[in-house]
Amino acid sequence: MKRFSPYISAGLVATMFYSLYQIKQTLGSMPKFADALHHTTILSLFSICGLLALGLSLSGFKSLDDSLKYVSYFGFFGSIVIVLVVWLLPFFV
């Protein structure tokens, strides 16, 4: 399980990026998108998924496999970007 956790983390982050894209396409304008992200359910869902992706990706950093490290980097930095966008975008739009 530990070997697959970075892949699970990367898949989770990719799903979160795709969800953000779908929310943006559905709502159309940027202010509506920011208001939707500030909804409590979306904030908590993306925060929990981001923390889960962070924890899962950290286990890949201990591996000596280079390809696994790149997957871990994507999961780690992608989850940070997602959580920052979801939490901070409503304050700037």
For each residue, the residues with C-beta under 8 A, 3 or more apart:
1: 4 5
2: 5 59
3: 63 68
4: 1 7 8
5: 1 2 8 9 56 57 59 60
6: 9 10 56 57 59 60 63 68 71 72 75
7: 4 10 11 71
8: 4 5 11 12 56
9: 5 6 12 13 52 53 54 55 56 57 60 71 72 75 76 79
10: 6 7 13 14 57 71 72 74 75 78
11: 7 8 14 15
12: 8 9 15 16 49 52 53 56 75 79
13: 9 10 16 17 53 74 75 78 79 82
14: 10 11 17 18 78
15: 11 12 18 19
16: 12 13 19 20 46 49 50 53 78 79 82
17: 13 14 20 21 78 82
18: 14 15 21 22
19: 15 16 22 23
20: 16 17 23 24 82 85 86
21: 17 18 24 25
22: 18 19 25 26
23: 19 20 26 27 33 36 37 42
24: 20 21 27 33
25: 21 22 28
26: 22 23
27: 23 24 32 33 36
28: 25 32 33
29: 32 33
30: 33 34 93
31: 34 35 93
32: 27 28 29 35 36
33: 23 24 27 28 29 30 36 37 89 93
34: 30 31 37 38 89 90 92 93
35: 31 32 38 39 90
36: 23 27 32 33 39 42
37: 23 33 34 42 43 85 86 89 90
38: 34 35 42 43 90
39: 35 36 42 43
40: 43 44
41: 44 45
42: 23 36 37 38 39 45 46 86
43: 37 38 39 40 46 47 86 87
44: 40 41 47 48
45: 41 42 48 49
46: 16 42 43 49 50 82 83 86
47: 43 44 50 51 83 86 87
48: 44 45 51 52
49: 12 16 45 46 52 53 79 82
50: 16 46 47 53 54 79 80 82 83 86
51: 47 48 54 55 79 83
52: 9 12 48 49 55 56
53: 9 12 13 16 49 50 56 57 75 76 78 79 82
54: 9 50 51 57 58 75 76 79 80
55: 9 51 52 58 59
56: 5 6 8 9 12 52 53 59 60 75
57: 5 6 9 10 53 54 60 61 71 72 73 74 75 76 79
58: 54 55 61 72 76
59: 2 5 6 55 56 62 63 72
60: 5 6 9 56 57 63 68 69 71 72 75
61: 57 58 69 72 76
62: 59
63: 3 6 59 60 68 69 72
64:
65: 68 69
66: 69 70
67: 70 71
68: 3 6 60 63 65 71 72
69: 60 61 63 65 66 72 73
70: 66 67 73 74
71: 6 7 9 10 57 60 67 68 74 75
72: 6 9 10 57 58 59 60 61 63 68 69 75 76
73: 57 69 70 76 77
74: 10 13 57 70 71 77 78
75: 6 9 10 12 13 53 54 56 57 60 71 72 78 79
76: 9 53 54 57 58 61 72 73 79 80
77: 73 74 80 81
78: 10 13 14 16 17 53 74 75 81 82
79: 9 12 13 16 49 50 51 53 54 57 75 76 82 83
80: 50 54 76 77 83 84
81: 77 78 84 85
82: 13 16 17 20 46 49 50 53 78 79 85 86
83: 46 47 50 51 79 80 86 87
84: 80 81 87 88
85: 20 37 81 82 88 89
86: 20 37 42 43 46 47 50 82 83 89
87: 43 47 83 84
88: 84 85 91 92
89: 33 34 37 85 86 92 93
90: 34 35 37 38 93
91: 88
92: 34 88 89
93: 30 31 33 34 89 90
